[in-house]
Amino acid sequence: MTSFHRPTGRCSNGLLMIDSISRALNLPLLDPYLKRTGVFNQGVDFAVAGSIAPDTSFFQARNIPVPISNTPLGAQMQWFKNHLKYVGRSPSDCAARLQRSLIMMGEIGGNDYNHTFFNGKSIQEVRTYVPHVVSAIINGVREVVRLGAARVVVPGNFPIRCIPIYLTSFAIPEPEAYDQMGCLREVNEFARYHNYYLQRALHSLRQKLKRDNPNVVVVYADYYGALESVLACAPFLGFDRRSLLKSYCGIGGIYNYDGRRMCGTLEVPVCRELEKYIYWDGIHVTQRANRHMSEFLISYMLSKMQCVW
């Protein structure tokens, strides 16, 4: 999760969506919470690579291993509360700060499904996990609102079966298993199911907030639609039509991805003309793709958030 604060003064590596959003809001790139020399006067990033929404025990109970270094959303929420104690003189002072802030709750939830699919769980079984994942996200939103947040953005999941790691690992010989973009249909349907479930839960939360705290605005961010829009419009945006589903940094196969030889390891090359690629390493998108996705999201988000910067 990430917290932006209203700028009090003037207003790299921009590979992440949050970096593009920061720039669009005229904010500096956010420092991570655990950075010893971090500057947090205009925002702070609590996100951890590979993090999950429910606690680790949820996955352990289902025999799904998660990385030892994983930091679930609950732990990030605790960091958030610790940070508030540091920056605010009292709970009311913290609440006043949060009312002038923008909270990004994620993106969170995608790794929950990555861990399960890559440990051999079926789509039918993973669908039963969706209520638990969404519940953890909604509980996080409730908590930041309880602490004083008035503007919260909650991203959905990406079209994960358009990503080279999925296309390579779950390849199916039947052509009808793929849509017109070349993405695998079934798991994209699952991603849409997660997003639908999340949006319904957010609608219920808004209805309750409307009665209890009508000044709070909670917005769903359509990351699925943002990436799908970039893929659909890729040639017009300057991306290479022949490389839409390929990794820029990778090796082997039709998607230029091999899980045994990842980007950054010896003898794994990078292609030329990075600006023509949507996917960086077979898992993450490039800086340019993130910029176009953020453009898709920002105008809608800000109009709904009623932000004044």
BAPA-574323 format. One record per residue (C-alpha): residue number from 1; residue in one letter; x, y, z. Coordinates in pm, 1 decimal, always signed. Layout:
// BAPA-574323
[NUM, A, [X, Y, Z]]
...
// end
This chain:
// BAPA-574323
[1, M, [+0.0, +0.0, +0.0]]
[2, T, [+109.0, +357.0, -60.8]]
[3, S, [+25.4, +692.5, +93.9]]
[4, F, [+59.7, +1026.1, -84.8]]
[5, H, [+54.6, +1345.6, +118.3]]
[6, R, [-49.3, +1686.1, -9.1]]
[7, P, [+261.1, +1870.2, -132.5]]
[8, T, [+402.2, +2127.7, +105.1]]
[9, G, [+680.5, +2256.9, -119.4]]
[10, R, [+810.6, +2234.5, -473.8]]
[11, C, [+754.1, +1978.0, -640.4]]
[12, S, [+1508.9, +696.6, -1181.3]]
[13, N, [+1378.3, +457.0, -1195.8]]
[14, G, [+1013.9, +483.0, -1297.5]]
[15, L, [+939.3, +122.5, -1380.7]]
[16, L, [+635.0, +97.4, -1153.9]]
[17, M, [+281.5, +226.6, -1197.1]]
[18, I, [+311.0, +416.9, -869.6]]
[19, D, [+605.3, +613.4, -1011.8]]
[20, S, [+402.2, +723.7, -1313.5]]
[21, I, [+114.3, +828.4, -1088.0]]
[22, S, [+354.1, +1020.4, -862.2]]
[23, R, [+488.3, +1214.6, -1156.2]]
[24, A, [+140.4, +1289.9, -1286.5]]
[25, L, [+51.1, +1434.8, -944.2]]
[26, N, [+368.1, +1648.2, -941.1]]
[27, L, [+508.4, +1449.2, -651.6]]
[28, P, [+857.8, +1307.0, -610.6]]
[29, L, [+904.6, +931.8, -638.8]]
[30, L, [+815.2, +775.9, -305.4]]
[31, D, [+1076.4, +626.2, -74.8]]
[32, P, [+1008.2, +282.6, +77.4]]
[33, Y, [+915.6, +282.0, +445.2]]
[34, L, [+1216.1, +67.7, +546.9]]
[35, K, [+1472.3, +292.5, +377.0]]
[36, R, [+1686.6, +432.5, +657.7]]
[37, T, [+1750.8, +760.0, +477.6]]
[38, G, [+1398.5, +787.1, +334.3]]
[39, V, [+1224.1, +1123.9, +304.0]]
[40, F, [+852.5, +1089.8, +383.0]]
[41, N, [+723.2, +1445.3, +396.4]]
[42, Q, [+524.1, +1400.2, +74.1]]
[43, G, [+444.4, +1030.0, +84.3]]
[44, V, [+567.9, +683.9, +172.3]]
[45, D, [+559.2, +342.8, +7.3]]
[46, F, [+486.9, +36.0, +222.1]]
[47, A, [+473.6, -211.2, -67.2]]
[48, V, [+685.6, -528.9, -69.4]]
[49, A, [+766.7, -734.2, -378.9]]
[50, G, [+561.3, -1052.8, -395.3]]
[51, S, [+337.2, -956.0, -104.0]]
[52, I, [+1.3, -1119.5, -39.9]]
[53, A, [-331.1, -993.9, +95.2]]
[54, P, [-431.1, -1254.6, +360.7]]
[55, D, [-180.0, -1358.3, +625.5]]
[56, T, [+70.6, -1631.8, +543.5]]
[57, S, [-125.1, -1878.0, +759.2]]
[58, F, [-406.0, -1878.8, +500.6]]
[59, F, [-171.3, -2027.8, +241.5]]
[60, Q, [+7.3, -2258.3, +484.8]]
[61, A, [-327.9, -2415.0, +575.5]]
[62, R, [-371.8, -2499.8, +205.1]]
[63, N, [-16.7, -2632.9, +157.2]]
[64, I, [+85.6, -2339.7, -59.8]]
[65, P, [+441.0, -2219.6, +10.0]]
[66, V, [+504.7, -1845.6, +6.1]]
[67, P, [+846.7, -1677.2, +29.0]]
[68, I, [+987.3, -1646.1, +381.2]]
[69, S, [+1054.9, -1278.3, +312.0]]
[70, N, [+691.5, -1216.0, +221.3]]
[71, T, [+520.4, -930.1, +402.1]]
[72, P, [+139.1, -955.9, +383.7]]
[73, L, [-96.2, -660.4, +377.2]]
[74, G, [-158.6, -686.4, +752.3]]
[75, A, [+211.2, -626.2, +822.8]]
[76, Q, [+216.9, -331.7, +582.8]]
[77, M, [-85.5, -190.8, +765.9]]
[78, Q, [+108.4, -214.2, +1092.3]]
[79, W, [+396.6, -22.4, +934.9]]
[80, F, [+143.1, +237.3, +823.9]]
[81, K, [+16.2, +279.6, +1181.5]]
[82, N, [+372.2, +301.8, +1313.4]]
[83, H, [+445.0, +571.0, +1055.7]]
[84, L, [+142.1, +771.1, +1168.7]]
[85, K, [+271.7, +767.8, +1526.3]]
[86, Y, [+597.7, +910.1, +1398.2]]
[87, V, [+452.5, +1190.3, +1183.0]]
[88, G, [+149.9, +1289.4, +1394.1]]
[89, R, [+135.4, +1443.3, +1740.2]]
[90, S, [-201.1, +1280.7, +1819.1]]
[91, P, [-467.0, +1059.0, +1654.1]]
[92, S, [-661.0, +1372.4, +1555.9]]
[93, D, [-349.2, +1522.7, +1396.2]]
[94, C, [-294.0, +1197.8, +1202.8]]
[95, A, [-656.3, +1194.3, +1091.2]]
[96, A, [-624.7, +1553.3, +966.7]]
[97, R, [-317.7, +1457.7, +763.5]]
[98, L, [-491.8, +1153.3, +616.6]]
[99, Q, [-791.5, +1359.9, +511.8]]
[100, R, [-555.7, +1555.4, +284.3]]
[101, S, [-384.8, +1241.9, +153.3]]
[102, L, [-441.8, +988.1, -120.4]]
[103, I, [-408.3, +620.1, -29.7]]
[104, M, [-329.1, +354.2, -292.1]]
[105, M, [-430.3, +14.9, -151.7]]
[106, G, [-212.2, -196.1, -376.9]]
[107, E, [-202.7, -326.5, -629.2]]
[108, I, [-245.5, -624.2, -398.1]]
[109, G, [-396.2, -968.4, -456.0]]
[110, G, [-220.6, -1073.7, -774.9]]
[111, N, [+62.5, -1258.1, -600.3]]
[112, D, [-190.8, -1456.1, -398.2]]
[113, Y, [-303.0, -1619.6, -720.7]]
[114, N, [+48.1, -1644.2, -868.3]]
[115, H, [+157.9, -1852.4, -569.3]]
[116, T, [-143.7, -2081.3, -599.8]]
[117, F, [-138.8, -2134.5, -977.1]]
[118, F, [+233.1, -2200.3, -985.8]]
[119, N, [+190.1, -2458.6, -709.2]]
[120, G, [-49.4, -2658.5, -923.0]]
[121, K, [-385.5, -2546.8, -786.9]]
[122, S, [-678.5, -2561.5, -1027.3]]
[123, I, [-880.6, -2257.2, -1130.2]]
[124, Q, [-1184.5, -2410.7, -961.4]]
[125, E, [-1001.0, -2432.7, -628.4]]
[126, V, [-842.1, -2087.9, -659.1]]
[127, R, [-1185.5, -1932.6, -719.7]]
[128, T, [-1272.4, -2035.9, -362.6]]
[129, Y, [-980.9, -1821.4, -239.6]]
[130, V, [-1117.2, -1500.7, -395.2]]
[131, P, [-1351.9, -1409.9, -105.2]]
[132, H, [-1060.4, -1440.3, +140.4]]
[133, V, [-826.4, -1228.7, -72.3]]
[134, V, [-1090.3, -961.0, -130.7]]
[135, S, [-1190.2, -961.8, +236.7]]
[136, A, [-829.4, -886.8, +336.8]]
[137, I, [-818.7, -594.7, +91.6]]
[138, I, [-1152.1, -455.3, +212.0]]
[139, N, [-1041.3, -483.8, +574.8]]
[140, G, [-734.7, -278.0, +485.5]]
[141, V, [-952.3, -10.2, +325.9]]
[142, R, [-1179.6, -3.2, +632.5]]
[143, E, [-879.1, +39.0, +859.3]]
[144, V, [-728.0, +336.4, +674.4]]
[145, V, [-1071.7, +500.9, +664.3]]
[146, R, [-1111.1, +441.9, +1038.0]]
[147, L, [-778.1, +617.3, +1088.5]]
[148, G, [-896.8, +919.5, +892.4]]
[149, A, [-834.4, +856.3, +521.1]]
[150, A, [-1092.2, +1020.8, +295.3]]
[151, R, [-963.0, +924.2, -51.3]]
[152, V, [-864.3, +565.1, -124.5]]
[153, V, [-784.7, +396.8, -457.3]]
[154, V, [-814.3, +16.7, -479.6]]
[155, P, [-663.2, -141.7, -794.2]]
[156, G, [-795.1, -459.0, -953.4]]
[157, N, [-594.2, -742.6, -1103.2]]
[158, F, [-419.4, -740.3, -1442.4]]
[159, P, [-510.9, -970.2, -1734.8]]
[160, I, [-257.0, -1218.4, -1604.4]]
[161, R, [-276.8, -1469.3, -1889.3]]
[162, C, [-137.3, -1207.1, -2127.9]]
[163, I, [+189.1, -1208.5, -1930.6]]
[164, P, [+484.4, -1406.4, -2080.4]]
[165, I, [+544.7, -1613.0, -1764.7]]
[166, Y, [+186.2, -1741.5, -1777.9]]
[167, L, [+180.5, -1785.5, -2155.5]]
[168, T, [+499.5, -1991.3, -2131.5]]
[169, S, [+418.4, -2193.1, -1820.0]]
[170, F, [+57.2, -2277.2, -1908.0]]
[171, A, [+75.0, -2309.8, -2285.4]]
[172, I, [-215.6, -2500.5, -2441.2]]
[173, P, [-196.8, -2656.7, -2789.8]]
[174, E, [-559.0, -2579.2, -2885.8]]
[175, P, [-587.1, -2242.0, -3068.7]]
[176, E, [-935.6, -2179.8, -2924.4]]
[177, A, [-777.7, -2152.8, -2577.4]]
[178, Y, [-645.2, -1809.7, -2682.5]]
[179, D, [-831.2, -1485.9, -2747.2]]
[180, Q, [-778.6, -1245.3, -3037.0]]
[181, M, [-482.4, -1082.7, -2858.6]]
[182, G, [-311.2, -1418.0, -2805.8]]
[183, C, [-387.9, -1429.9, -2433.1]]
[184, L, [-510.2, -1746.8, -2261.1]]
[185, R, [-884.2, -1714.5, -2206.9]]
[186, E, [-952.6, -1919.2, -1893.5]]
[187, V, [-730.3, -1746.0, -1642.8]]
[188, N, [-817.7, -1403.7, -1780.0]]
[189, E, [-1176.6, -1497.2, -1702.6]]
[190, F, [-1055.1, -1576.1, -1351.4]]
[191, A, [-886.7, -1232.7, -1325.1]]
[192, R, [-1214.6, -1071.6, -1429.8]]
[193, Y, [-1393.9, -1278.3, -1164.2]]
[194, H, [-1159.1, -1142.8, -894.6]]
[195, N, [-1215.3, -788.0, -1021.5]]
[196, Y, [-1592.8, -831.9, -1028.4]]
[197, Y, [-1591.3, -970.2, -674.4]]
[198, L, [-1370.7, -684.1, -556.0]]
[199, Q, [-1593.4, -421.0, -719.1]]
[200, R, [-1903.9, -569.5, -556.8]]
[201, A, [-1732.0, -564.5, -217.6]]
[202, L, [-1626.1, -202.3, -272.2]]
[203, H, [-1983.2, -109.4, -366.9]]
[204, S, [-2112.2, -259.8, -40.9]]
[205, L, [-1842.5, -74.0, +153.2]]
[206, R, [-1933.6, +255.9, -15.4]]
[207, Q, [-2298.4, +209.7, +76.8]]
[208, K, [-2202.9, +171.5, +442.0]]
[209, L, [-1958.7, +461.9, +429.1]]
[210, K, [-2224.6, +683.0, +269.9]]
[211, R, [-2430.4, +642.1, +587.0]]
[212, D, [-2144.9, +665.5, +837.5]]
[213, N, [-1892.8, +895.5, +668.5]]
[214, P, [-2025.4, +1054.3, +347.7]]
[215, N, [-1704.3, +1251.9, +281.9]]
[216, V, [-1502.6, +935.4, +214.6]]
[217, V, [-1444.9, +841.3, -150.1]]
[218, V, [-1324.6, +490.9, -242.6]]
[219, V, [-1241.4, +437.0, -611.2]]
[220, Y, [-1174.6, +115.8, -801.9]]
[221, A, [-875.8, +140.7, -1040.0]]
[222, D, [-922.2, -73.7, -1350.7]]
[223, Y, [-570.8, -210.4, -1400.0]]
[224, Y, [-716.7, -488.6, -1615.4]]
[225, G, [-871.3, -240.7, -1856.3]]
[226, A, [-558.4, -23.3, -1852.6]]
[227, L, [-326.0, -302.9, -1968.3]]
[228, E, [-585.2, -440.7, -2210.2]]
[229, S, [-617.1, -94.3, -2362.6]]
[230, V, [-238.9, -69.9, -2410.6]]
[231, L, [-232.6, -413.1, -2576.9]]
[232, A, [-526.2, -326.8, -2803.7]]
[233, C, [-381.2, +12.0, -2905.8]]
[234, A, [-17.0, -95.9, -2902.0]]
[235, P, [+73.4, -17.1, -3267.2]]
[236, F, [-76.6, +331.9, -3234.4]]
[237, L, [+124.7, +387.2, -2914.7]]
[238, G, [+450.7, +292.5, -3086.3]]
[239, F, [+488.9, -64.3, -2960.0]]
[240, D, [+603.5, -336.9, -3200.0]]
[241, R, [+305.3, -550.0, -3303.9]]
[242, R, [+529.6, -858.8, -3334.1]]
[243, S, [+663.8, -824.0, -2978.6]]
[244, L, [+347.3, -743.5, -2781.4]]
[245, L, [+357.2, -1058.0, -2566.8]]
[246, K, [+734.9, -1102.2, -2560.8]]
[247, S, [+983.1, -1014.5, -2286.8]]
[248, Y, [+1236.4, -743.3, -2358.0]]
[249, C, [+1485.9, -904.7, -2120.9]]
[250, G, [+1470.2, -1282.0, -2158.7]]
[251, I, [+1564.6, -1583.5, -2364.0]]
[252, G, [+1398.3, -1872.9, -2543.1]]
[253, G, [+1058.7, -1966.7, -2679.0]]
[254, I, [+802.9, -1762.6, -2867.0]]
[255, Y, [+757.6, -1528.1, -2568.3]]
[256, N, [+1131.9, -1476.2, -2507.9]]
[257, Y, [+1095.1, -1612.1, -2154.3]]
[258, D, [+1247.1, -1908.5, -1971.1]]
[259, G, [+1180.5, -1947.1, -1596.9]]
[260, R, [+1512.9, -2132.0, -1554.9]]
[261, R, [+1706.1, -1842.2, -1710.4]]
[262, M, [+1553.5, -1523.0, -1577.8]]
[263, C, [+1634.1, -1165.0, -1668.7]]
[264, G, [+1950.2, -1059.4, -1484.1]]
[265, T, [+2122.6, -1397.9, -1493.4]]
[266, L, [+2430.1, -1474.3, -1702.0]]
[267, E, [+2388.7, -1501.8, -2077.7]]
[268, V, [+2031.4, -1369.4, -2075.0]]
[269, P, [+2031.4, -1087.1, -2329.6]]
[270, V, [+1822.1, -774.8, -2357.1]]
[271, C, [+1671.5, -676.5, -2690.4]]
[272, R, [+1719.0, -347.0, -2867.4]]
[273, E, [+1458.3, -72.6, -2875.6]]
[274, L, [+1308.3, -109.1, -2527.9]]
[275, E, [+1045.3, +152.3, -2612.5]]
[276, K, [+877.9, -97.7, -2848.9]]
[277, Y, [+811.8, -357.9, -2575.5]]
[278, I, [+526.1, -385.9, -2326.1]]
[279, Y, [+683.0, -654.6, -2104.1]]
[280, W, [+1018.7, -609.0, -1936.6]]
[281, D, [+1121.5, -944.6, -1784.4]]
[282, G, [+828.7, -1173.7, -1858.1]]
[283, I, [+652.6, -1073.8, -1535.4]]
[284, H, [+652.1, -693.7, -1514.4]]
[285, V, [+569.5, -433.8, -1778.6]]
[286, T, [+810.3, -170.1, -1902.9]]
[287, Q, [+826.9, +189.3, -1786.4]]
[288, R, [+664.6, +308.7, -2108.3]]
[289, A, [+374.8, +64.0, -2075.0]]
[290, N, [+323.4, +175.2, -1715.8]]
[291, R, [+312.6, +538.0, -1828.2]]
[292, H, [+39.6, +465.6, -2081.7]]
[293, M, [-157.8, +263.0, -1827.1]]
[294, S, [-132.8, +543.0, -1573.5]]
[295, E, [-266.8, +787.8, -1833.9]]
[296, F, [-564.9, +555.3, -1878.5]]
[297, L, [-630.1, +560.9, -1502.5]]
[298, I, [-539.0, +905.1, -1373.5]]
[299, S, [-805.1, +1133.0, -1520.4]]
[300, Y, [-1083.4, +901.1, -1405.0]]
[301, M, [-930.8, +852.6, -1060.4]]
[302, L, [-879.1, +1220.8, -990.9]]
[303, S, [-1225.5, +1319.8, -1108.9]]
[304, K, [-1378.9, +1062.5, -873.3]]
[305, M, [-1146.0, +1145.2, -584.0]]
[306, Q, [-1239.9, +1516.6, -588.1]]
[307, C, [-876.6, +1599.8, -520.9]]
[308, V, [-745.2, +1954.9, -492.4]]
[309, W, [-363.5, +1968.3, -508.5]]
// end
